Amino acid sequence: MKVLTRFFDKIVQRYLPDAFLFAIILTFVVYLLGFIFTDSGPIQMVEHWGTGFWDLLAFAMQMSLVVVTGYILASAPIIKKILAKLSTLAKTPAQAVMLVTFVAILACLINYGFGLVVGALFAIHVSRRVPAVDYRILIASAYSGMLVWHGGFSGSVPLTIATPGHFLEESISTIPVVETLFSPFNLFVVIILVITLPIFNRFLLKSSESQNVTNSSALKAPEEEDDTVPVNPKTPAEKLENSQVVSLIIGIMGLVFIVFHFITNGFDLNINIVNFVFLFLGILLHQTPRRFLDTVTQGVKNAGGIIIQFPFYAGIMGMMVASGLSEQISMWFISFATDYTLPFFSFISAGIVNFFVPSGGGQWAVQGPIMIQAALEIGADTAKTAMAVAWGDAWTNMIQPFWALPALAIAGLKVRDIMGFCVMILLFSFVPITLGLFLF
């Protein structure tokens, strides 16, 4: 394990480019594959790319707000105190890594956006408490919580097929979450990862000890900013900006809607409501509009990479779908699958497609009809096949920088700083997921 950890870390540090360049390289790869293996010509592939380029604008805005609103909330004095208090549970580097991993997993099971932000922010607090810990592994541990997101309460696939009117309802009706999220297969994988992943990351830390990685000692958590600057408003405008009444009124309006949402829709913790909760709690906890806006200015700096890279992934998705390349990948795996092995091959194919279509909902729209039709034709379990696609999507998130962007932005790191460790997490997680697929 020590040899492998050092090998992947060294390779990634040396050869993996910045996340933006990674997206451009993927663009070239998909363009060439589509031109070679599909009927689309070179001009058509460019057309597919350009047509799909802006298809993720709404999602890009959502993820940008995940980073900004998460930063706003976590920067509130009372939240800082809570995270700092919780971080005192870690006394040693090993305890720090295990605690961050455990908290990140639980947060991602609740909601992936919530987990991404909370995991990274909590890792920063723990790093300040235990400065001897390898900061890169701490952030990689926080990001490893994303392994379980598609088996949790915000999983796109299980929630989609449980919703009346979904696009595959005519062929499989609706499949309740008791057959997906609460199936023996899903519970087995989630429970095993909750127990073993913190332990594995602890050994990952041990394997990386005494490594001589260039500038690794310079990678530290961002310094905590002083937000105790006294304010003495003089003009009417300044008094309004520093009015607690304004924040209180708009904050209460937001809380009323949040309560109404959960009463009306149940525990529907989608990305929009998570952002809404973060935003209005942040307004209330910062007490005045001026303090809130000053924090927004700092938080927006973390969202730059997300804003510029999401359109490139939308273009990649456009080429994959419009050219039929994603369908060809799925059909190749189906061609030699049986009713017993189809879920496993669905998992593998979903992991590959996720490199190029790194969106759970978008990937299900591409792969869902193909895999479900195959399951119906050969008599495979449709619910398990659907969850296999979900886990394939979550699995290769470990080596797809797309979802790491929010955590890296908050942590102040580059993708190459954590990806070598994430490769090891990917290899490890293959075992419990595969066992679950074949045992249940």
PyMOL commands that set and color helices and strands:
alter all, ss='L'
color gray80, all
select helices_A, chain A and resi 2-15+19-37+42-52+57-74+77-87+93-110+112-129+135-151+156-161+169-172+177-179+184-208+216-218+236-241+244-265+271-286+289-323+325-334+342-356+360-378+382-399+401-411+415-439
alter helices_A, ss='H'
color red, helices_A
deselect
rebuild
show_as cartoon
